[in-house]
Amino acid sequence: MKTVTIFCTLLICLTTAAFAGEHYKSAYDRVMATQTLRCGYKSYAPYFEKDVNTGKFSGIFYDLIEELAKNAGLKVEWVEEVSYDEIFTGLSAKRYDAMCAGIWPNVNRAKVGSFTIPIAYNIVTAWGRVGEKRFKNLEDINDPAVKVATIDGAMEDIIAQTDFPLAQRVSSPGLSPFTDNFVKITSGKADITFVESSLIRDYIAANPNTLKQLSPKPLRVFGVSIALGKGETDLKELLDVGLTELLNNGHVDSILKKYEKYPGTFLRVAKPYEEK
Protein backbone atom coordinates (compact mmCIF):
# COMPACT_ATOMS: atom_id res chain seq x y z
CA MET A 1 0.00 0.00 0.00
CA LYS A 2 2.84 2.40 0.84
CA THR A 3 4.45 1.67 -2.55
CA VAL A 4 1.21 2.50 -4.38
CA THR A 5 0.80 5.70 -2.38
CA ILE A 6 4.35 6.81 -3.14
CA PHE A 7 3.87 6.02 -6.85
CA CYS A 8 0.60 7.96 -7.03
CA THR A 9 2.12 10.92 -5.26
CA LEU A 10 5.05 10.90 -7.68
CA LEU A 11 2.63 10.69 -10.64
CA ILE A 12 0.72 13.72 -9.36
CA CYS A 13 3.99 15.64 -8.96
CA LEU A 14 5.10 14.77 -12.48
CA THR A 15 1.72 15.76 -13.93
CA THR A 16 1.79 19.06 -12.03
CA ALA A 17 5.34 19.78 -13.21
CA ALA A 18 4.36 19.06 -16.81
CA PHE A 19 1.50 21.54 -16.68
CA ALA A 20 3.85 24.09 -15.11
CA GLY A 21 5.68 24.00 -18.43
CA GLU A 22 8.76 22.05 -17.41
CA HIS A 23 8.25 19.10 -19.77
CA TYR A 24 6.82 20.66 -22.91
CA LYS A 25 9.03 20.24 -25.96
CA SER A 26 8.39 23.79 -27.13
CA ALA A 27 6.63 27.02 -26.22
CA TYR A 28 4.05 26.19 -28.90
CA ASP A 29 3.25 22.86 -27.22
CA ARG A 30 2.75 24.63 -23.90
CA VAL A 31 0.55 27.32 -25.47
CA MET A 32 -1.62 24.68 -27.16
CA ALA A 33 -1.89 22.56 -24.01
CA THR A 34 -2.86 25.48 -21.78
CA GLN A 35 -4.54 27.69 -24.40
CA THR A 36 -2.56 30.56 -22.90
CA LEU A 37 0.20 32.73 -24.38
CA ARG A 38 2.59 33.90 -21.67
CA CYS A 39 4.11 37.28 -22.54
CA GLY A 40 7.07 39.24 -21.30
CA TYR A 41 6.92 42.99 -21.77
CA LYS A 42 8.92 46.23 -21.45
CA SER A 43 7.27 49.56 -20.65
CA TYR A 44 8.01 51.75 -23.65
CA ALA A 45 5.24 54.11 -24.72
CA PRO A 46 3.44 53.98 -27.05
CA TYR A 47 4.28 50.33 -27.69
CA PHE A 48 3.44 49.13 -24.20
CA GLU A 49 2.52 50.89 -20.97
CA LYS A 50 1.60 49.84 -17.44
CA ASP A 51 -0.19 52.34 -15.24
CA VAL A 52 1.83 52.49 -12.02
CA ASN A 53 -1.29 53.31 -9.97
CA THR A 54 -3.84 50.86 -11.37
CA GLY A 55 -1.61 48.22 -12.98
CA LYS A 56 -3.68 48.52 -16.16
CA PHE A 57 -1.94 47.76 -19.46
CA SER A 58 -2.28 49.70 -22.71
CA GLY A 59 -0.33 50.44 -25.88
CA ILE A 60 0.10 49.20 -29.42
CA PHE A 61 1.30 45.70 -28.61
CA TYR A 62 -1.10 45.20 -25.72
CA ASP A 63 -4.05 45.89 -28.03
CA LEU A 64 -2.48 43.87 -30.84
CA ILE A 65 -1.63 40.74 -28.84
CA GLU A 66 -4.99 40.69 -27.09
CA GLU A 67 -6.75 40.87 -30.47
CA LEU A 68 -4.53 38.19 -32.02
CA ALA A 69 -5.10 35.90 -29.02
CA LYS A 70 -8.87 36.43 -29.20
CA ASN A 71 -8.84 35.45 -32.88
CA ALA A 72 -6.83 32.33 -32.02
CA GLY A 73 -9.05 31.37 -29.07
CA LEU A 74 -6.21 31.93 -26.61
CA LYS A 75 -5.81 33.80 -23.36
CA VAL A 76 -2.87 36.12 -22.68
CA GLU A 77 -0.93 36.16 -19.43
CA TRP A 78 1.34 39.20 -19.06
CA VAL A 79 3.96 37.50 -16.94
CA GLU A 80 6.74 39.99 -16.16
CA GLU A 81 8.52 43.14 -17.20
CA VAL A 82 12.00 42.41 -18.51
CA SER A 83 14.98 44.56 -19.44
CA TYR A 84 16.46 44.46 -22.93
CA ASP A 85 19.62 42.79 -21.70
CA GLU A 86 17.69 39.79 -20.28
CA ILE A 87 14.94 39.24 -22.87
CA PHE A 88 16.54 36.23 -24.50
CA THR A 89 17.73 34.74 -21.22
CA GLY A 90 14.12 34.72 -20.08
CA LEU A 91 12.94 33.19 -23.35
CA SER A 92 15.59 30.47 -23.13
CA ALA A 93 14.60 29.73 -19.51
CA LYS A 94 10.94 29.57 -20.65
CA ARG A 95 9.85 32.19 -18.15
CA TYR A 96 7.55 33.45 -20.92
CA ASP A 97 6.70 32.28 -24.45
CA ALA A 98 7.33 35.55 -26.28
CA MET A 99 8.51 39.12 -25.73
CA CYS A 100 5.22 40.70 -26.75
CA ALA A 101 5.88 44.43 -26.35
CA GLY A 102 7.84 45.08 -29.54
CA ILE A 103 11.51 44.71 -30.31
CA TRP A 104 13.88 45.57 -33.15
CA PRO A 105 15.62 42.52 -34.66
CA ASN A 106 19.30 42.64 -35.51
CA VAL A 107 21.86 40.01 -36.39
CA ASN A 108 23.29 39.63 -32.87
CA ARG A 109 19.85 39.21 -31.36
CA ALA A 110 19.11 36.63 -34.06
CA LYS A 111 21.92 34.47 -32.67
CA VAL A 112 19.86 33.79 -29.54
CA GLY A 113 16.27 34.38 -30.62
CA SER A 114 13.83 34.51 -33.49
CA PHE A 115 11.35 37.16 -34.59
CA THR A 116 7.92 37.50 -36.14
CA ILE A 117 7.14 39.57 -39.20
CA PRO A 118 7.15 43.34 -38.43
CA ILE A 119 3.94 45.27 -37.80
CA ALA A 120 5.59 48.63 -38.70
CA TYR A 121 9.01 50.20 -39.19
CA ASN A 122 10.98 52.78 -37.17
CA ILE A 123 13.81 55.09 -38.22
CA VAL A 124 16.51 55.68 -35.60
CA THR A 125 18.45 58.98 -35.74
CA ALA A 126 20.88 60.91 -33.53
CA TRP A 127 19.62 63.53 -31.06
CA GLY A 128 21.48 66.00 -28.83
CA ARG A 129 21.15 69.32 -27.02
CA VAL A 130 19.74 72.41 -28.65
CA GLY A 131 22.75 74.57 -29.52
CA GLU A 132 25.04 71.56 -30.10
CA LYS A 133 27.45 72.43 -32.95
CA ARG A 134 30.23 69.85 -32.67
CA PHE A 135 28.75 67.22 -34.97
CA LYS A 136 29.10 68.21 -38.62
CA ASN A 137 28.52 64.59 -39.62
CA LEU A 138 27.84 61.29 -37.87
CA GLU A 139 31.51 60.28 -37.97
CA ASP A 140 32.24 63.06 -35.46
CA ILE A 141 30.42 61.03 -32.80
CA ASN A 142 33.19 58.43 -32.77
CA ASP A 143 35.40 60.41 -30.42
CA PRO A 144 36.54 59.69 -26.83
CA ALA A 145 35.32 63.15 -25.82
CA VAL A 146 31.73 62.31 -26.82
CA LYS A 147 29.35 60.76 -24.29
CA VAL A 148 26.44 58.66 -25.55
CA ALA A 149 23.41 58.17 -23.29
CA THR A 150 22.30 54.50 -23.31
CA ILE A 151 20.17 51.92 -21.53
CA ASP A 152 21.94 48.57 -21.01
CA GLY A 153 21.08 46.16 -23.83
CA ALA A 154 18.84 48.62 -25.69
CA MET A 155 19.43 49.45 -29.34
CA GLU A 156 21.18 52.77 -28.73
CA ASP A 157 23.65 50.85 -26.56
CA ILE A 158 24.25 48.38 -29.41
CA ILE A 159 24.63 51.19 -31.96
CA ALA A 160 27.11 53.02 -29.73
CA GLN A 161 29.25 49.91 -29.33
CA THR A 162 29.23 48.89 -33.00
CA ASP A 163 29.23 52.22 -34.86
CA PHE A 164 30.98 54.56 -32.41
CA PRO A 165 33.31 52.41 -30.28
CA LEU A 166 35.60 55.32 -29.35
CA ALA A 167 32.79 57.32 -27.76
CA GLN A 168 32.03 56.94 -24.06
CA ARG A 169 28.78 55.23 -23.04
CA VAL A 170 26.86 56.68 -20.10
CA SER A 171 24.58 53.78 -19.30
CA SER A 172 21.56 53.17 -17.07
CA PRO A 173 20.27 49.74 -15.92
CA GLY A 174 18.10 47.79 -18.34
CA LEU A 175 14.72 48.55 -16.72
CA SER A 176 15.33 52.31 -16.59
CA PRO A 177 12.86 54.51 -18.50
CA PHE A 178 14.15 55.78 -21.83
CA THR A 179 13.59 59.34 -20.67
CA ASP A 180 16.73 58.80 -18.56
CA ASN A 181 18.74 59.19 -21.75
CA PHE A 182 17.18 62.58 -22.46
CA VAL A 183 17.70 63.80 -18.91
CA LYS A 184 21.38 62.84 -19.12
CA ILE A 185 21.74 65.04 -22.20
CA THR A 186 19.82 68.06 -20.87
CA SER A 187 21.74 67.87 -17.57
CA GLY A 188 25.10 67.70 -19.38
CA LYS A 189 25.99 64.17 -18.26
CA ALA A 190 25.88 62.99 -21.89
CA ASP A 191 25.94 64.59 -25.33
CA ILE A 192 23.92 62.40 -27.65
CA THR A 193 21.61 59.42 -27.96
CA PHE A 194 20.02 57.38 -30.74
CA VAL A 195 16.24 57.06 -30.76
CA GLU A 196 13.14 56.84 -32.94
CA SER A 197 10.98 59.92 -33.04
CA SER A 198 7.79 58.97 -31.16
CA LEU A 199 9.48 58.67 -27.77
CA ILE A 200 11.61 61.79 -27.95
CA ARG A 201 8.83 64.00 -29.31
CA ASP A 202 6.80 63.46 -26.14
CA TYR A 203 9.79 64.55 -24.08
CA ILE A 204 10.37 67.65 -26.21
CA ALA A 205 6.69 68.57 -25.99
CA ALA A 206 7.00 68.57 -22.20
CA ASN A 207 10.49 70.11 -22.24
CA PRO A 208 10.68 72.54 -25.20
CA ASN A 209 13.99 73.90 -26.52
CA THR A 210 16.04 71.13 -24.92
CA LEU A 211 16.81 68.52 -27.61
CA LYS A 212 17.11 68.49 -31.38
CA GLN A 213 17.75 66.02 -34.17
CA LEU A 214 21.43 66.29 -35.08
CA SER A 215 21.20 64.63 -38.47
CA PRO A 216 18.26 63.45 -40.58
CA LYS A 217 20.38 60.56 -41.85
CA PRO A 218 19.04 57.25 -40.46
CA LEU A 219 21.40 55.23 -38.31
CA ARG A 220 19.07 52.25 -38.52
CA VAL A 221 15.69 51.29 -39.96
CA PHE A 222 14.03 48.50 -37.98
CA GLY A 223 10.89 46.44 -38.26
CA VAL A 224 8.97 46.28 -34.99
CA SER A 225 8.48 42.60 -34.14
CA ILE A 226 7.74 40.08 -31.41
CA ALA A 227 10.72 38.09 -30.09
CA LEU A 228 10.65 34.33 -29.52
CA GLY A 229 13.09 31.74 -28.27
CA LYS A 230 15.56 30.29 -30.75
CA GLY A 231 14.02 27.48 -32.79
CA GLU A 232 10.40 28.22 -31.84
CA THR A 233 9.25 27.82 -35.44
CA ASP A 234 5.71 26.58 -34.69
CA LEU A 235 4.89 29.50 -32.41
CA LYS A 236 6.46 31.92 -34.88
CA GLU A 237 4.25 30.51 -37.65
CA LEU A 238 1.14 30.93 -35.49
CA LEU A 239 1.99 34.53 -34.61
CA ASP A 240 3.07 35.40 -38.17
CA VAL A 241 -0.26 34.21 -39.57
CA GLY A 242 -2.13 36.06 -36.84
CA LEU A 243 -0.21 39.29 -37.49
CA THR A 244 -0.66 38.96 -41.26
CA GLU A 245 -4.40 38.63 -40.74
CA LEU A 246 -4.45 41.82 -38.64
CA LEU A 247 -2.27 43.66 -41.15
CA ASN A 248 -4.47 42.69 -44.07
CA ASN A 249 -7.80 43.48 -42.43
CA GLY A 250 -6.62 46.94 -41.37
CA HIS A 251 -6.61 46.27 -37.63
CA VAL A 252 -2.91 47.03 -37.25
CA ASP A 253 -3.32 50.36 -39.00
CA SER A 254 -6.24 51.24 -36.71
CA ILE A 255 -4.13 50.50 -33.64
CA LEU A 256 -1.19 52.51 -34.98
CA LYS A 257 -3.45 55.48 -35.69
CA LYS A 258 -4.87 55.25 -32.17
CA TYR A 259 -1.42 55.72 -30.63
CA GLU A 260 0.29 57.81 -33.33
CA LYS A 261 0.46 61.31 -31.81
CA TYR A 262 2.80 62.55 -34.54
CA PRO A 263 2.05 61.71 -38.20
CA GLY A 264 4.73 59.62 -39.86
CA THR A 265 6.03 58.12 -36.62
CA PHE A 266 5.28 54.57 -37.76
CA LEU A 267 6.18 53.55 -41.31
CA ARG A 268 3.49 51.14 -42.46
CA VAL A 269 4.16 47.66 -43.83
CA ALA A 270 3.37 47.66 -47.57
CA LYS A 271 0.70 45.14 -48.54
CA PRO A 272 2.05 42.68 -51.13
CA TYR A 273 -1.11 42.87 -53.23
CA GLU A 274 -1.13 46.67 -53.62
CA GLU A 275 -0.06 48.15 -56.93
CA LYS A 276 3.10 50.28 -56.85
Protein Blocks (a to p, Z undefined) as FASTA:
>chain_A
ZZmmmmmmmmmmmmmmmmnopmgfbfklmmmmnopacdddddddfkbccdfklopaedjk
lmmmmmmmmmnopacddfbacdfklmmmmmmnopafbdcebpaddfklmmmmccdddfbd
cdddddddehiakbmbfklmmcfkbccdddehiaklmmmmmmmmmbccddddfkbcfklm
mmmmmnopambdcddfklmmmmmmmmghkbccfbfcdfbdcdddddddehilmlmmmmmm
mmmmmmmnommmmmmmmmmmbghkaccdddfkbcZZ
